[in-house]
Amino acid sequence: MRVVKAESDRIVDALRGRGVEVEVEYMVKDNEGHCFVNPDNNIDMYRMADRFLARHLNGRPDAT
């Protein structure tokens, strides 16, 4: 999903301002438009998603 970085930063700041502990990891790719089309960027994005799901669903990410 593509979101304006400043909007993401505002959401995190607002949550932290309310005392909510927020673990934030997001990807910024300056050479992309609305969606990731560069194959290398897509691979990076899916690896990040895999790590997130493994961490929060008690799974284990692929070692590759």
Disulfide bonds with the S-S distance in Angstrom:
none
